[in-house]
Structures are given as C-alpha cells and as structure tokens.
Amino acid sequence: MIPEDEAMESTNDFVENEGKMALEDYIHQVQGRSFETATNDIFAELARKESDLILAAELGKALLERNEELSLQNERIAEDFSRKLELLEQEKYGIRRRLDAVESELESRVNELQGDLQETKLQNAEKIESLKRLERQKQSLIVELTEQNQRLTNQLKEASKNEENLCQQLQTLRDQFNARRSNFQDHVSHLEMLREEINMITEKKQDLERRMQNMLSEREGLSSTLDETTDRIMDLENKNREQENQLIASRRELNELRIANSNLMDQLETLNRHSSPTFSNSHHNVSTILPQQSISAEMDISNSSGHGSGIDSRPGSQPFGDFGDEIECDADDQLDFEEYIKLKHEALDTCLRIRALCETLRVPRERKASAGFSSFGSSSTSNDLSSNFKVGDLMETYDELELLIHDSCAFNRRFSTPNSESCDKCGFDRKDILNLQSELHTNQETNDKLHRQVAEKLEESKRKDEQISELSHKLDLKEIELEAVKEERDTARRDVRDTHLAKDELIKRAWEVRDQAVQRKNAAEIDHAKTRIELLQANSQLLDVVQQKVELSQQLEQWQVDMQELIHEQMRKKLMKQEQAKKMSNLNGLLGVNRKNSRFLGLFKFKSSNEEPS
C-alpha cells in the first residue's frame, strides 16, 4: 500500500503544480522508483527461493522418516508372521502327541480285549471238557456204581475249587468296579472343568463378535466421511479450474487492451507529427473566419460517426463538402481547416477510447458483465461526449488513464513482492487463493489419513478374524475332547452294567467295542488328514502375506518417485510464475513511462488556444 499512496500523492502534486514541474521530470521519478522496487523484488525472490529449498529439504526429510517407519512396520509384520508360524508348528506338534497318545491307548485297549477274549476261550474249553466228562460219567454210572462215592467226593473237590475260583473272580471284578468308579468321578470333574472352559470361550467369542460389529460400524462411518471429503475435494478442484479460466480470460483481455492502447499511441504520434506545422500556420485564419461554424460542423461529424470507427478522412468527403462551399477563402486555408476538423474528431475518438480503457481497467472483476462494452465505448456515451465535448476533456481522460496506469503498476509491484495480497490478472484476493490452496491441501491430508485409518481397520479386522478362527478351532478341539470323555464315561457305565451279564454277551460287547474303536481310529485318521490340509492352507496364506509385503514395498517406492516428481513440478511452476510476474511488471513499467505523453499535452494546449478566441 505504501507505493500506491506515494503514487497518488505525487500525481496530485503534479496536477496542482502543473506549471512548476514538467511531465518529463515526473516520468523520470517514476522510472527511478520502479528501478528501486525491481531491486527489492529480486531480493524477495531470492528469499522466496531459499524458503522453497528449505521446504523441499523438509519434505525430503519427512519422506525419509516415513520410509524408515514403513521399514520398521515391515519388520514387525515379518516378526508377527514368524511368531504365528511357530505357534502353528507348536500346535501341530501337540496334535501329533495327542494322536500318538490316542493310538497307544487304543492299542492297549485292543490288547486288553484280546486277553479277555483268550481267557473266555479257555474258560469255554474247560466247560466243554467238563460237559464231556459229565457225559462220560453218566454213561459209566451204571457200570461204576461202586465208584460213585469217590466220584462224588471228586466232584465236591472240583466244586470247592470252582467256588474258590469264582470268589477270586468276584473279588477281581469288585476291585475293577471300584477302580472304574474312581475313574468315573475323575471324568466327571474333568467334564465340569471342560464345561467351564467352553463357557469362557463362548463369552470371548461373543465379545469378539460385538467388537467386530463395532468395527464394522466405525468402518462405515469412515467410508461416509471419506466420500464427503472426496466430494469437497472435487468441488474445490472445480472452483480452482473456474478461477484459472477467469485468470486466462482476464489476461487475454488485458493483452488486447494493451495492444489497442499502443495502436492509439502510435496514431496520436503520427497525427501530432503531421498536424503540428499546419496548425501553427493557419491558427489565426481559422479562428477569425469560423467562430461558430466549426463547432456545428464538429457536432454533425460526431453524431454521424457512431462509435468513431467509420469516419471518412478523405478531403472530398460529404460532411465537409457543404461547409467548404460556404467558406470564402483560399485553398490553403480550406485544407488547414479540414485537417483541424479531422484532428479534432480524432481527439474525440481518442478520448472515447481512453475512457473505455479506463472503464475496463477500473472494473477488472466484472469483465463478463461488461462484455458488450466495446473498446470504443457505447453509442450513448459517445453521443453525450460528442455533444458536450469541450476544452480539457481529453486532458481529464488522460489524467484518469495515467492514474489507473500508476495504480496498476503499483498493484503489480505489490503482487510481485512476497507480501502481495491479490492477483494481478483476475483481481481476486491473494489470501482467498492461499486459503483455498491450504484447504485443498488439508483435505488431501485428511483423505490420506482416512485411507490409512481404513487400511489399519481392515488389517485389524483381518487379525480379529484370524483370532476368531483360531478360537473356533480350539473350541472344536475342546468339543472333540469332550466327546471322547463322554464316550469313555459311557464305556465305563456299560462295563459296570455288563458285570452281571453272561460271557457270550460279554464277547458280543467286546466285538462291538472293537468295531467302535476301529471307527474312531478311521475318524482320527480323517481328522489328521484335515489338519494336514489346514496346515497347507496356512502355508499358502503365509506365502500370500509375503507377496503382499513385496507389493507394499513396491508401492512405497512408487510413492517416493511420485512425491519427487510432484516436488519438481511444483518448483517448476513457481519459477514460471515468478518469470511471468517479472514480464508483467516490465510491461506495466513501459506503459507508465511512455514518452508520447508530452505530445498529448501539446495537443490539448493547441486545442485550448484555438477555442479561446471563439
């Protein structure tokens, strides 16, 4: 704001003290001031470049730290997978030990059953032999009546022996029954413990299910917030595109206005070069012969010209034909008068153009609303100006244009400095643009954070799923153990009930038990095959995880390359913007220090001297 205030004060002093200081001195001061601001801009650009280099170094440091964090995360993931693999191997070893124990128990049980079968076979053979002996005794009873008493005594002895054997068998059966009763109590207590463990596992499973539901709800909320942020980012990008389009349009219009201004300055220079000697010779004749007719002719010409672009500048044109017939003077005076009228009309046209240029420069943010306003001014404005055109109008428009040019120069100098607060082309506030860029950057950061949180939640949900699967496997194992304990309990109960059964029924039960044992053995082999399949699946999952780790490392490298390319692109854009700002400031300085301004003053002085006698 300080250069703009100084420019305003200097221009006011120039208007008030017009006779004291010439225009060339004022332009020399403006040139010196612009050179000083240019040196300050160079130091500011150097400081900005240093800050950009520091920012790039900080970004590289942040990327290196992020790379280290990701490498540490990869190491932790590898350690977790190795730990899980060790746990799986331990569980596999425990399952193998249990399977070996079950096989040994089955083998011992089969051996016991085979021994019992052999004992029953021996007892059956003994009974068959005793029956045969009894039959022989019955056949020899008639013959051996004398030996009946002895045989009876032998039978009594054998009966006593059998009684002793039966007593011994009964005692052994009682001992077995007591032992099995104690085992049954142990099994009942073990079953109660297993039930408690099953209840605890079911509670943990329910808790995990609740946590899974909470995680799913959180995931849905994060996805909704992610969608909202993406929508906001799209809106901001659309706004940024619209602002860029507005910048391009305003830049194009500014270039067109500069070209038109340069053309006008060239025309005025040529007119001043051709008309200055003729006006100095014929000033007295024209002012004495035509005091009133020149004003009416000028009004007719301005009304018939429209926007000032269709003026016929030939000597024999119709607007000047009637007026030339009424004048009684020589050919030289007539030619000077026509050149004076054309020069005055050119001054009117120039005034209209300068006022249109002032309007377009004064309202840079409303170019779309004033798109229909031509470079030569509207018809109503041109008519009003042509009807009320007087001495000093062109000087006033020139002063207004000069003020606007100085304001634009100060505005561009302020924008080229580091403390600029607005855009030099579209007129938007620099703070608004920076706020939009910062908001876009923050939205991108929040979007990245949400993506990372969603990925973490997905990984956590996968871990929870794995834990749930492990707990379900453990629960299945506990259920299998419970079924085995129940079977043992049922067998113990059957054994207790079968103590009073006959030997044939015992043999049948033994065969049934053997068949059931064979079935359980087959089921155990099937379970073993299933565990092998699960182990193969776990190995395949481990390979998939290793492949995912490799893909993540590749993605990390690609991200690093993309970040480096993005940093280089941003630095290149900043350098291009700085070069464009330098070019714009140089062009505005050239417009402000144009040497043709002095000829404008000469034209106005000559016009005022012509109209004062009238």
C-alpha positions in Angstrom: 0.0 0.0 0.0 2.9 2.4 0.6 4.0 2.6 -3.1 0.3 3.2 -4.2 -0.1 6.1 -1.7 3.2 7.7 -2.8 2.0 7.5 -6.5 -1.3 9.1 -5.6 0.3 12.0 -3.7 2.8 12.6 -6.5 0.1 12.7 -9.1 -2.0 15.1 -7.1 1.1 17.4 -6.7 1.6 17.2 -10.4 -2.0 18.3 -11.2 -1.9 21.2 -8.6 1.6 22.4 -9.5 1.4 21.9 -13.3 3.5 24.9 -14.1 6.2 24.3 -11.5 7.3 20.8 -12.6 7.4 19.4 -16.2 6.0 16.0 -17.1 9.4 14.6 -18.2 10.8 15.1 -14.6 7.8 13.3 -13.2 8.3 10.4 -15.6 12.0 10.3 -14.6 11.0 10.0 -10.9 8.6 7.1 -11.7 11.3 5.3 -13.6 13.7 5.6 -10.7 11.1 4.4 -8.2 10.3 1.3 -10.4 14.0 0.5 -10.6 14.3 0.6 -6.8 11.3 -1.7 -6.4 12.7 -4.1 -9.0 15.9 -4.5 -6.9 13.8 -5.1 -3.9 11.8 -7.7 -5.9 15.0 -9.5 -6.8 16.0 -9.9 -3.1 12.5 -11.0 -2.2 12.6 -13.6 -5.0 15.9 -14.9 -3.7 14.5 -15.2 -0.2 11.4 -17.0 -1.6 13.7 -19.4 -3.4 15.6 -20.1 -0.3 12.4 -20.8 1.6 11.3 -23.1 -1.2 14.6 -25.0 -1.0 14.2 -25.3 2.8 10.6 -26.6 2.3 11.9 -29.2 -0.3 14.6 -30.3 2.2 11.9 -30.7 5.0 9.7 -32.7 2.6 12.7 -35.0 1.8 13.4 -35.4 5.4 9.7 -36.3 6.1 9.8 -38.8 3.3 12.9 -40.4 4.7 11.3 -40.7 8.1 8.2 -42.1 6.5 10.4 -44.7 4.7 12.0 -45.7 8.0 8.6 -46.1 9.7 7.4 -48.3 6.9 10.6 -50.4 7.0 10.0 -50.8 10.8 6.4 -51.8 10.2 7.5 -54.4 7.6 10.0 -55.8 10.2 7.2 -56.0 12.8 4.9 -57.7 10.3 7.6 -60.3 9.5 8.2 -60.9 13.2 4.4 -61.4 13.7 4.2 -63.9 10.9 7.2 -65.8 12.2 5.7 -65.9 15.6 2.4 -67.2 14.2 4.2 -69.8 12.2 6.0 -71.0 15.4 2.6 -71.2 17.2 1.2 -73.2 14.3 4.1 -75.6 14.5 3.7 -76.0 18.2 0.0 -76.7 17.8 0.9 -79.3 15.1 3.4 -80.9 17.5 0.8 -81.0 20.3 -1.8 -82.5 17.9 0.7 -85.2 16.9 1.5 -86.0 20.5 -2.2 -86.3 21.3 -2.7 -88.5 18.3 0.1 -90.8 19.4 -1.3 -91.0 22.9 -4.8 -91.9 21.5 -3.2 -94.5 19.2 -1.3 -96.0 22.2 -4.4 -96.0 24.3 -6.3 -97.7 21.5 -3.6 -100.3 21.1 -3.5 -101.0 24.8 -7.3 -101.3 24.9 -7.3 -103.8 22.0 -4.6 -105.8 23.7 -6.7 -106.0 26.9 -9.7 -107.0 24.9 -7.7 -109.7 23.1 -6.5 -111.0 26.5 -10.0 -111.1 27.9 -11.1 -113.0 24.7 -8.4 -115.6 25.2 -9.4 -116.0 28.8 -13.1 -116.6 27.8 -12.0 -119.0 25.2 -10.1 -121.0 27.8 -13.0 -121.0 30.1 -15.3 -122.2 27.4 -12.9 -125.0 26.5 -12.8 -126.0 30.1 -16.6 -126.0 30.3 -16.8 -128.1 27.2 -14.4 -130.6 28.6 -16.3 -130.7 31.9 -19.5 -131.4 30.0 -17.9 -134.2 28.1 -16.6 -135.6 31.3 -20.1 -135.4 32.8 -21.5 -137.3 29.8 -18.9 -140.0 30.2 -19.7 -140.2 33.9 -23.4 -140.5 33.1 -22.6 -143.3 30.7 -20.4 -145.0 33.2 -22.8 -144.5 36.2 -24.5 -147.8 35.6 -21.1 -149.6 35.3 -19.3 -147.7 38.1 -21.9 -147.6 40.9 -19.3 -148.7 43.3 -17.1 -145.7 42.5 -20.0 -143.2 42.9 -19.0 -142.1 46.3 -15.4 -141.5 45.2 -16.6 -139.6 42.2 -18.9 -137.6 44.4 -16.1 -136.7 46.6 -14.1 -135.7 43.5 -16.9 -133.6 42.3 -17.2 -131.9 45.7 -13.5 -131.1 45.5 -13.9 -129.7 42.0 -16.9 -127.7 43.1 -14.9 -126.3 46.0 -12.1 -125.4 43.6 -14.6 -123.8 41.3 -16.1 -121.9 44.2 -12.7 -120.6 45.2 -12.0 -119.5 41.6 -15.4 -117.8 41.4 -14.7 -116.0 44.7 -11.4 -114.8 43.3 -13.1 -113.7 40.1 -15.7 -111.8 42.1 -13.0 -110.1 44.1 -11.2 -109.0 41.0 -14.4 -107.8 39.5 -15.1 -105.8 42.6 -11.7 -104.2 42.5 -12.2 -103.3 38.9 -15.6 -101.8 39.7 -14.1 -99.7 42.5 -11.2 -98.5 40.2 -13.6 -97.6 37.4 -15.9 -95.8 39.9 -12.9 -93.6 40.9 -12.1 -93.0 37.3 -15.7 -92.1 36.6 -15.5 -89.4 39.3 -12.3 -88.1 37.8 -14.0 -87.9 34.4 -17.0 -86.1 35.9 -14.7 -83.4 37.4 -12.8 -83.2 34.1 -16.1 -82.7 32.3 -17.1 -79.9 34.6 -13.7 -78.2 34.0 -14.2 -78.5 30.3 -17.7 -77.1 30.5 -16.3 -74.0 32.4 -13.7 -73.6 29.7 -16.3 -73.9 27.0 -18.4 -71.2 28.7 -15.4 -68.9 28.9 -14.6 -69.5 25.2 -18.2 -68.8 24.2 -18.2 -65.5 26.2 -14.9 -64.5 24.5 -16.4 -65.4 21.1 -19.5 -63.2 21.8 -17.2 -60.3 23.0 -15.2 -60.6 19.7 -18.4 -60.6 17.7 -19.6 -57.4 19.4 -16.2 -55.8 18.8 -16.4 -56.9 15.1 -19.8 -55.2 14.8 -18.4 -52.0 16.4 -15.5 -52.1 14.0 -17.9 -52.6 11.0 -19.9 -49.6 12.1 -16.8 -47.5 12.5 -15.7 -48.6 9.1 -19.0 -47.5 7.6 -18.6 -44.1 9.3 -15.1 -43.7 8.0 -16.2 -44.6 4.4 -19.0 -42.0 4.6 -16.6 -39.3 5.8 -14.2 -40.4 3.0 -16.9 -39.9 0.5 -17.7 -36.4 1.9 -14.1 -35.4 1.7 -13.8 -36.6 -1.9 -16.8 -34.6 -2.8 -15.4 -31.5 -1.2 -12.1 -32.0 -3.0 -13.9 -32.3 -6.3 -15.8 -29.0 -5.6 -12.6 -27.3 -4.7 -10.9 -28.6 -7.9 -13.9 -27.3 -9.9 -13.6 -23.9 -8.3 -9.9 -23.8 -9.0 -10.5 -24.6 -12.7 -13.1 -21.8 -12.9 -10.7 -19.4 -11.3 -7.9 -20.4 -13.7 -10.3 -19.9 -16.7 -11.2 -16.4 -15.3 -7.5 -15.7 -15.0 -6.8 -16.7 -18.6 -9.8 -14.6 -19.9 -8.7 -11.6 -17.9 -5.1 -12.0 -19.1 -6.3 -12.2 -22.7 -8.5 -9.1 -22.3 -5.6 -7.2 -20.7 -3.3 -8.0 -23.7 -6.0 -6.9 -26.1 -6.3 -3.6 -24.2 -2.6 -3.1 -24.2 -2.4 -3.7 -28.0 -5.3 -1.2 -28.5 -3.5 1.4 -26.3 -0.3 1.0 -28.2 -2.2 1.5 -31.5 -3.8 4.6 -30.2 -0.5 6.0 -29.0 1.0 5.3 -32.5 -1.9 7.1 -34.2 -1.6 10.1 -31.9 2.1 10.3 -32.6 1.5 10.2 -36.4 -1.2 12.8 -36.1 0.9 15.1 -34.0 3.8 14.7 -36.4 1.6 15.6 -39.5 -0.6 18.3 -38.0 1.8 20.4 -35.9 3.2 22.6 -38.7 -0.2 23.2 -40.4 -1.9 24.2 -37.1 0.9 26.7 -36.3 0.4 28.4 -39.8 -3.3 28.5 -40.1 -4.4 29.1 -36.5 -5.1 32.7 -36.9 -7.1 32.4 -40.2 -9.3 29.6 -38.9 -10.0 31.3 -35.6 -11.1 34.6 -37.3 -13.1 33.1 -40.2 -15.1 30.4 -38.5 -16.0 31.2 -34.9 -19.3 29.4 -34.8 -19.5 27.1 -37.9 -16.6 24.9 -36.7 -18.5 23.9 -33.5 -21.6 23.0 -35.5 -19.6 21.0 -38.0 -17.9 19.1 -35.3 -21.2 18.2 -33.7 -22.5 17.0 -37.1 -19.4 14.9 -37.7 -19.5 13.3 -34.2 -23.2 12.5 -34.5 -22.8 10.9 -37.9 -19.7 8.9 -36.9 -21.5 6.4 -34.5 -18.7 4.8 -32.5 -16.0 6.7 -34.2 -14.7 3.8 -36.4 -16.4 4.8 -39.7 -15.0 8.3 -40.2 -14.2 9.2 -43.8 -10.8 11.1 -43.7 -10.7 12.0 -47.3 -10.5 15.6 -48.4 -13.6 15.5 -50.5 -16.0 13.7 -48.1 -19.6 14.7 -47.7 -19.6 16.1 -44.1 -17.2 18.7 -45.0 -18.5 19.5 -48.6 -21.3 21.8 -47.7 -19.3 23.6 -45.1 -16.4 24.1 -47.6 -18.8 25.7 -50.2 -19.9 28.3 -47.7 -16.4 29.4 -46.8 -14.8 32.1 -49.0 -11.1 31.7 -48.6 -8.2 30.3 -50.5 -7.3 26.6 -50.9 -4.6 26.6 -48.3 -6.9 27.9 -45.6 -9.6 25.4 -46.5 -7.1 22.5 -46.3 -5.9 23.6 -42.9 -9.4 23.9 -41.6 -10.3 20.4 -42.8 -7.2 19.0 -41.2 -8.1 20.8 -38.0 -11.6 19.3 -38.1 -10.3 15.8 -38.7 -7.7 16.2 -35.9 -10.4 17.4 -33.5 -12.5 14.4 -34.5 -9.5 12.1 -33.9 -9.1 13.7 -30.5 -12.7 13.0 -29.7 -12.3 9.4 -30.9 -9.2 9.1 -28.8 -11.0 10.5 -25.7 -13.7 7.9 -26.2 -11.2 5.1 -26.5 -9.3 6.2 -23.4 -12.5 6.4 -21.3 -13.5 2.9 -22.4 -10.0 1.7 -21.5 -10.3 3.4 -18.1 -13.7 1.7 -17.5 -12.3 -1.7 -18.4 -9.2 -1.1 -16.1 -11.4 0.2 -13.3 -13.6 -2.9 -13.2 -11.3 -5.9 -13.6 -13.6 -8.4 -11.7 -16.7 -7.6 -13.7 -15.5 -8.3 -17.2 -18.3 -10.7 -18.0 -20.9 -8.2 -17.1 -19.3 -5.6 -19.3 -18.6 -7.9 -22.2 -20.9 -6.0 -24.5 -19.0 -2.7 -23.9 -16.8 -2.3 -26.9 -13.3 -0.9 -27.0 -14.6 2.4 -28.4 -17.3 3.0 -25.9 -21.1 2.6 -26.2 -23.2 4.8 -28.5 -24.9 6.7 -25.7 -21.6 7.6 -24.1 -20.1 8.6 -27.4 -23.1 10.8 -28.3 -23.0 12.5 -24.9 -19.3 13.1 -25.1 -19.5 14.4 -28.7 -22.4 16.8 -27.8 -20.7 18.1 -24.6 -17.1 17.9 -25.8 -15.1 20.9 -24.5 -11.6 22.0 -23.7 -9.9 19.9 -21.0 -12.0 16.7 -21.5 -9.1 14.9 -23.2 -6.7 16.1 -20.6 -9.0 14.8 -17.8 -9.3 11.4 -19.5 -5.6 11.3 -20.0 -5.0 12.1 -16.3 -7.5 9.4 -15.3 -5.8 6.9 -17.6 -2.4 7.9 -16.1 -3.7 7.4 -12.6 -5.1 4.0 -13.5 -1.7 3.0 -15.1 0.2 4.1 -12.0 -2.3 2.2 -9.8 -1.9 -0.9 -11.9 1.9 -0.5 -11.8 1.8 -0.2 -8.0 -0.6 -3.1 -7.9 1.7 -5.3 -10.0 4.7 -4.3 -7.9 2.9 -5.1 -4.7 1.9 -8.5 -6.2 5.4 -9.2 -7.2 6.7 -8.7 -3.7 6.4 -11.5 -1.0 3.7 -9.6 0.9 1.3 -9.4 -2.1 -2.3 -9.9 -1.2 -4.2 -10.1 -4.6 -3.8 -11.4 -8.1 -2.6 -9.0 -10.8 -4.8 -10.5 -13.5 -8.1 -11.6 -12.1 -8.4 -9.2 -9.1 -9.1 -12.0 -6.6 -7.7 -11.7 -3.1 -4.4 -13.5 -2.7 -5.4 -14.6 0.8 -8.5 -16.3 -0.6 -6.4 -18.2 -3.1 -4.0 -19.2 -0.4 -6.8 -20.2 1.8 -8.3 -22.3 -0.9 -5.0 -24.0 -1.6 -4.4 -24.6 2.1 -7.9 -26.1 2.4 -7.3 -28.3 -0.6 -4.0 -29.4 0.9 -5.7 -30.1 4.3 -8.5 -32.0 2.6 -5.9 -34.1 0.8 -4.1 -34.8 4.0 -7.3 -35.8 5.8 -8.2 -38.0 2.8 -4.8 -39.7 3.1 -5.3 -40.1 6.9 -8.7 -41.6 6.4 -7.3 -44.0 3.8 -4.6 -45.1 6.2 -7.1 -45.5 9.1 -9.4 -47.6 6.8 -6.4 -49.8 5.9 -5.4 -50.1 9.6 -9.0 -51.0 10.5 -9.1 -53.6 7.7 -5.8 -55.1 8.9 -7.2 -55.2 12.5 -10.4 -56.8 11.3 -8.3 -59.4 9.5 -6.4 -60.1 12.7 -9.6 -60.4 14.6 -11.0 -62.8 12.0 -7.8 -64.9 12.4 -8.2 -64.9 16.2 -11.8 -65.9 15.8 -10.8 -68.7 13.5 -8.1 -69.9 16.0 -10.6 -69.8 18.8 -13.2 -71.7 16.8 -10.5 -74.3 16.0 -9.7 -74.5 19.7 -13.4 -74.8 20.5 -13.7 -77.7 18.0 -10.8 -79.4 19.7 -12.4 -79.0 23.1 -15.7 -80.4 21.7 -13.8 -83.4 20.3 -12.1 -84.0 23.7 -15.5 -83.6 25.4 -17.0 -86.2 23.1 -14.1 -88.5 23.8 -14.6 -88.1 27.5 -18.3 -88.8 27.1 -17.5 -91.9 25.2 -15.2 -93.1 28.0 -17.9 -92.3 30.5 -20.4 -94.3 28.5 -18.0 -97.2 28.2 -17.3 -97.2 31.9 -21.1 -97.2 32.6 -21.5 -100.1 30.2 -18.7 -102.0 31.8 -20.4 -101.5 35.2 -23.7 -102.7 33.8 -22.0 -105.7 32.0 -20.5 -107.2 35.1 -23.7 -109.3 35.7 -24.0 -110.4 32.1 -23.1 -113.8 30.6 -19.9 -114.5 28.8 -21.5 -114.7 25.4 -22.9 -111.3 25.8 -19.6 -110.0 27.1 -17.9 -111.4 23.9 -20.5 -109.6 21.8 -20.0 -106.4 23.6 -16.2 -106.8 23.2 -16.7 -107.2 19.4 -18.9 -104.1 19.3 -16.3 -102.1 21.3 -13.6 -103.2 18.9 -15.7 -102.1 15.9 -16.3 -98.8 17.5 -12.6 -98.4 18.2 -11.8 -99.1 14.6 -14.4 -96.5 13.5 -12.8 -93.9 15.9 -9.4 -94.8 14.5 -10.7 -94.1 11.0 -12.2 -90.8 12.1 -8.9 -89.8 13.8 -7.1 -90.5 10.5 -9.6 -88.3 8.7 -9.1 -85.5 11.2 -5.3 -85.9 10.8 -5.7 -85.5 7.0 -7.9 -82.4 7.6 -5.2 -80.9 9.9 -2.6 -81.5 7.1 -4.9 -79.7 4.6 -5.3 -76.8 7.1 -1.5 -76.7 7.5 -1.1 -76.5 3.8 -3.6 -73.7 3.7 -1.8 -71.8 6.4 1.4 -72.1 4.4 -0.3 -70.8 1.3 -1.7 -67.8 3.3 1.8 -67.2 4.6 3.1 -67.1 1.0 0.3 -64.6 0.1 1.3 -62.4 3.0 4.9 -62.4 1.9 3.7 -61.5 -1.6 1.6 -58.6 -0.2 4.6 -57.4 1.7 6.6 -57.3 -1.6 3.8 -55.4 -3.3 3.6 -52.9 -0.4 7.4 -52.3 -0.7 7.0 -51.7 -4.5 4.1 -49.3 -3.9 6.2 -47.4 -1.3 9.0 -47.0 -3.9 6.4 -45.8 -6.5 5.1 -43.3 -3.9 8.5 -41.9 -3.3 9.1 -41.5 -7.0 5.7 -39.7 -7.4 6.5 -37.4 -4.5 9.8 -36.4 -6.0 8.1 -35.7 -9.4 5.4 -33.7 -7.6 8.1 -31.6 -5.8 10.0 -30.9 -9.1 6.7 -29.9 -10.8 5.8 -27.5 -8.0 9.2 -25.9 -8.1 9.0 -25.6 -11.9 5.5 -23.9 -11.7 6.8 -21.5 -9.1 9.7 -20.5 -11.2 7.4 -20.0 -14.3 5.0 -17.8 -12.2 7.9 -15.7 -11.0 9.2 -15.2 -14.6 5.6 -14.3 -15.7 5.3 -11.8 -12.9 8.6 -10.2 -13.9 7.5 -9.9 -17.5 4.1 -8.3 -16.5 5.9 -5.8 -14.2 8.3 -4.8 -17.0 5.4 -4.3 -19.5 3.5 -2.1 -17.0 6.6 0.0 -16.3 7.0 0.5 -20.1 3.3 1.7 -20.3 3.8 4.1 -17.4 6.9 5.8 -18.8 5.8 6.3 -22.4 7.5 9.4 -23.9 4.5 10.1 -26.0 2.5 11.6 -23.1 4.1 15.0 -23.7 2.5 15.2 -27.2 -0.9 14.7 -25.6 -0.3 17.9 -23.6 0.8 19.8 -26.7 -2.4 18.7 -28.5 -4.6 19.9 -25.6 -2.7 23.2 -25.3 -3.1 23.8 -29.1 -6.9 23.0 -28.9 -7.5 25.3 -26.0 -5.6 28.1 -27.7 -7.9 27.6 -30.8 -11.1 27.7 -28.9 -10.3 30.6 -26.5 -10.8 33.3 -29.3 -14.1 31.7 -30.3 
